[in-house]
C-alpha cells in the first residue's frame, strides 16, 4: 500500500481507508499509517456479519 503511505505522510489530518477492505488488509493499512478504516461489504456480504465484525475489530486491535 505505497499509495496510502504517501497519502498519510502528506496529510495533516488522520487518514481513513475505505473501499473493498477486509480483515486481511488491516496489517498493511496499519503499517501504512491509516488511522481508521471504514467497511460495508466486508460485513454485509459475510455469511455471518457478527463474526466478520468481530474479526475486523480483533484484527484492528492486534498490535
Secondary structure as GFF3:
##gff-version 3
##sequence-region A 1 63
A	DSSP	alpha_helix	2	10	.	.	.	ID=ss1
A	DSSP	beta_strand	16	18	.	.	.	ID=ss2
A	DSSP	three_ten_helix	23	25	.	.	.	ID=ss3
A	DSSP	alpha_helix	26	32	.	.	.	ID=ss4
A	DSSP	beta_strand	36	38	.	.	.	ID=ss5
A	DSSP	alpha_helix	41	44	.	.	.	ID=ss6
A	DSSP	alpha_helix	49	61	.	.	.	ID=ss7
###
